Amino acid sequence: MDFIGEKTEGGVTRREFRLQVNGDTVPGCVWAPEGAKGSRPLILLGHGGSQHKKAPNLSAAAVAHARELGYATLAIDAPGHGDRISREAAQKAREAALAAGRAAQEGRALPQGERPKISRDPATVDKVVAEWKAALDAAQALDSVGSDHKVGYWGVSMGTRFGVPFVAAEPRIACAIFGLFGVFPGLEDHKAAAEQIRIPLMFVYQWEDELMKREQGIALFDAFGSTEKTMHVNPGRHVEIPAHERDSWLAFWKRHLEPAAG
C-alpha cells in the first residue's frame, strides 16, 4: 500500500493510496479519526456504478464513522471506475445511467447497446473479490486500523453486485448492509453467493426503483442465508434513499461492531 496523499479536516484524516493486485493498480482511501492509534472496527464501502471511492455519499459515511463511532473506513475504485478510467469515459457512464433512469421513468426501453452494463463476467467478479481481499489485508496492517476488531461491509447497487460474492468469500466480514440490487437471469452465481452468507445484514430498497423490479429485490433478500436480516423499503427511485437511513446504518454498526479502542 503506497500512500500518495493525506488530508485532515474536522477531526478526520483521509489517506489516499495505490495498491498493486495481480498486476493492476488499485486506487483507494482509508479514513480514520485524526491521530488514531490502535485497533478499531473497519467498515468497507463499495461504491455504485459510475461512482468512485470518494463519491459524496461514501465520503460522508466515512466521516460519520470516524466522528461518531471512532471507526476506520476503507474504499477502493472498482475496475473501470474512478481513477481507473478516463474522465471522458466516466462521464459517458454517468450519462448512460441517467438516460436509463429517464427512459424507465417514461416507460421507454433503451436500445440494448445503450443500457447500463451489470457485470455478468465471472472473471470481473473474481477480480473485484481479490482486490477487496488485498485492500483489507493492507488496511489491517495499519496502526490506525489493526486486525483485532470486526469488519463490516456496506455497498448498494453495484456495491451489492460485487459485495455479495466478496462477503460470501471473506470470513473477516462480521455484518453487512446491501441493497438496490436483485436476482437476475444469468446471474445465478450471485444468488448462490447470497445463499452462503450467514452474517447479520440489512437490505435497503426503493419501491419505485426504475432500474430494479420489486420482485427482484425481494428475491435477493429472501436468498440470503442469514437468520438475522431486515429489509428497509422506502418510496422513491433508485438514487433516492432517504437521509434517515444513514441513522439506521450507524445504529446497525453500533449493534454489530465493537467500540473503537481509541
C-alpha positions in Angstrom: 0.0 0.0 0.0 1.7 3.2 -1.2 0.3 6.4 0.2 0.1 9.3 -2.3 -1.8 11.9 -0.3 -3.3 12.8 3.1 -5.9 15.3 4.3 -7.1 16.1 7.8 -10.3 18.1 8.2 -12.8 18.2 11.1 -11.0 15.6 13.2 -10.9 13.0 10.4 -7.8 12.0 8.3 -8.2 10.6 4.8 -5.2 8.9 3.3 -5.2 8.0 -0.4 -3.2 5.0 -1.6 -2.3 2.8 -4.6 -2.2 -0.9 -4.2 -0.8 -3.5 -6.6 -3.0 -6.5 -7.0 -2.3 -9.2 -9.7 -0.5 -6.7 -11.9 -3.2 -3.9 -11.6 -3.0 -0.7 -9.7 -6.0 -0.3 -7.4 -6.6 3.2 -6.0 -8.2 3.6 -2.6 -8.7 5.6 0.5 -8.6 5.0 4.3 -10.4 7.3 6.7 -9.8 7.3 10.5 -10.1 9.7 13.4 -7.3 12.3 13.5 -4.3 10.9 15.3 -5.9 7.4 15.6 -3.6 4.7 17.1 -4.6 1.2 17.9 -7.0 -1.4 16.5 -10.6 -0.4 15.7 -13.6 -1.7 13.7 -13.3 -1.2 10.0 -16.1 -0.6 7.5 -15.6 -1.3 3.8 -17.6 0.9 1.4 -18.5 -0.5 -2.1 -19.5 2.3 -4.5 -22.3 2.2 -7.1 -22.0 2.1 -10.8 -20.4 5.3 -12.4 -19.3 6.3 -8.8 -15.9 6.1 -7.2 -14.1 5.7 -3.9 -14.6 9.4 -2.9 -18.2 9.8 -4.1 -20.0 12.3 -1.8 -22.2 9.7 -0.2 -19.2 7.4 0.6 -17.1 10.3 1.9 -19.9 11.5 4.2 -20.4 8.0 5.5 -16.7 7.6 6.2 -16.6 10.9 8.1 -19.6 9.9 10.2 -17.9 6.5 11.0 -14.8 8.3 12.3 -16.5 11.2 14.1 -19.5 9.4 15.7 -18.1 5.9 16.1 -14.4 6.2 16.1 -14.2 3.6 13.3 -11.9 3.4 10.2 -13.3 3.2 6.7 -11.9 1.7 3.5 -13.0 2.3 -0.1 -11.4 1.3 -3.4 -12.2 2.1 -7.1 -13.8 -0.8 -8.8 -12.5 -1.8 -12.3 -13.5 0.8 -14.9 -14.3 3.4 -12.2 -12.7 6.4 -10.5 -9.0 6.8 -11.2 -9.0 3.6 -13.2 -10.9 5.2 -16.1 -10.6 8.5 -18.0 -12.9 11.4 -17.2 -14.5 11.2 -20.6 -15.4 7.5 -20.1 -16.6 8.2 -16.6 -18.9 11.0 -17.9 -20.3 8.7 -20.6 -21.1 6.1 -17.9 -22.9 8.7 -15.8 -24.9 9.8 -18.8 -25.8 6.3 -19.7 -27.1 5.7 -16.1 -29.1 8.9 -16.2 -30.6 8.0 -19.6 -31.6 4.6 -18.3 -33.4 6.3 -15.4 -35.2 8.7 -17.6 -36.3 6.0 -20.0 -37.6 3.8 -17.2 -39.5 6.7 -15.7 -41.1 7.4 -19.0 -41.9 3.8 -19.7 -39.4 3.5 -22.6 -36.9 0.8 -23.2 -33.4 1.8 -24.2 -31.7 0.0 -27.1 -29.6 -2.9 -25.9 -26.3 -1.1 -26.7 -27.3 1.9 -24.6 -28.3 0.1 -21.4 -26.0 0.3 -18.4 -23.9 -2.8 -18.0 -24.2 -5.1 -15.0 -21.1 -7.3 -15.0 -22.0 -10.8 -15.9 -18.4 -11.9 -16.4 -17.3 -14.2 -13.5 -13.7 -13.1 -14.2 -14.7 -9.5 -13.2 -16.3 -10.7 -10.0 -13.2 -12.8 -9.1 -11.0 -9.7 -9.8 -13.0 -7.5 -7.5 -13.1 -10.1 -4.8 -9.3 -10.5 -5.0 -8.8 -6.7 -4.9 -11.0 -6.3 -1.8 -9.2 -9.0 0.0 -5.8 -7.5 -0.8 -7.0 -4.0 0.3 -8.4 -5.4 3.5 -5.1 -7.2 4.3 -3.2 -3.9 3.7 -5.6 -1.8 5.8 -5.5 -4.1 8.7 -1.7 -3.8 8.7 -2.0 -0.1 9.5 -1.5 1.0 13.1 -4.7 3.1 12.9 -6.8 0.1 11.9 -5.3 -3.2 13.1 -6.9 -6.6 12.9 -8.3 -7.1 16.4 -11.8 -5.8 15.7 -14.7 -6.9 13.5 -15.2 -5.7 9.9 -18.4 -4.5 8.3 -19.3 -4.1 4.6 -21.6 -1.6 3.0 -22.5 -1.5 -0.7 -25.7 -0.9 -2.6 -26.5 -1.2 -6.4 -23.1 -2.2 -8.0 -21.7 -2.3 -4.5 -24.1 -5.2 -3.8 -23.4 -6.9 -7.2 -19.7 -7.2 -6.3 -20.1 -7.1 -2.5 -22.2 -10.2 -2.2 -19.6 -12.6 -3.7 -16.9 -10.8 -1.7 -18.7 -11.1 1.6 -19.5 -14.7 0.9 -15.8 -15.5 0.3 -14.4 -13.4 3.2 -14.8 -14.7 6.7 -13.5 -11.5 8.3 -16.8 -9.7 7.4 -19.0 -9.8 10.5 -22.0 -7.9 9.2 -23.2 -6.2 6.0 -25.6 -3.7 4.5 -26.7 -4.4 0.9 -29.4 -3.0 -1.3 -30.7 -1.7 -4.6 -30.0 -4.9 -6.4 -31.9 -8.1 -7.2 -31.9 -11.6 -8.6 -31.5 -11.6 -12.4 -31.5 -14.2 -15.1 -27.9 -15.1 -16.0 -26.6 -14.1 -12.5 -27.1 -17.4 -10.8 -23.7 -17.1 -9.2 -24.9 -14.0 -7.4 -27.9 -15.7 -5.9 -25.7 -18.7 -4.9 -23.3 -16.4 -3.1 -26.2 -14.7 -1.3 -27.3 -18.1 0.0 -23.9 -18.7 1.5 -24.0 -15.5 3.6 -24.9 -16.2 7.3 -23.9 -13.0 9.0 -26.3 -10.3 10.3 -27.4 -8.0 7.4 -29.6 -5.1 6.4 -31.1 -4.7 3.0 -32.4 -1.4 1.7 -34.7 -1.0 -1.3 -36.5 1.7 -3.2 -40.1 0.8 -4.0 -40.2 2.8 -7.3 -36.7 1.8 -8.3 -36.6 2.4 -12.1 -33.6 0.0 -12.6 -34.7 -2.9 -10.5 -38.1 -4.6 -10.2 -39.6 -5.0 -6.7 -39.8 -8.8 -7.0 -36.1 -9.0 -8.0 -35.1 -7.2 -4.8 -37.4 -9.3 -2.6 -36.0 -12.4 -4.2 -32.4 -11.4 -3.3 -33.3 -10.6 0.2 -35.1 -13.9 0.5 -32.0 -15.7 -0.9 -29.6 -14.5 1.9 -28.9 -17.4 4.3 -28.7 -15.1 7.3 -31.2 -15.8 10.1 -30.8 -12.2 11.3 -31.7 -9.9 8.4 -34.0 -7.0 7.9 -35.3 -5.2 4.8 -35.9 -1.5 4.8 -38.2 -0.4 2.0 -38.8 3.3 1.1 -40.7 5.1 -1.6 -38.7 6.7 -4.3 -36.4 5.9 -7.2 -33.0 4.2 -7.4 -30.9 7.1 -6.1 -33.5 8.5 -3.6 -32.6 6.5 -0.4 -33.9 8.9 2.3 -31.4 10.5 4.6 -32.8 8.9 7.7 -31.5 5.5 6.6 -28.0 6.8 7.4 -29.0 6.8 11.0 -30.3 3.2 10.6 -26.9 2.2 9.2 -25.0 3.8 12.1 -27.2 2.1 14.6 -26.6 -1.2 12.7 -22.8 -0.8 13.0 -23.1 0.1 16.7 -25.1 -3.1 17.3 -22.8 -5.5 15.5 -19.3 -3.9 15.8 -17.4 -3.3 19.0 -16.5 0.2 20.3 -13.2 1.7 19.0 -10.1 1.3 21.1 -9.2 4.9 21.0 
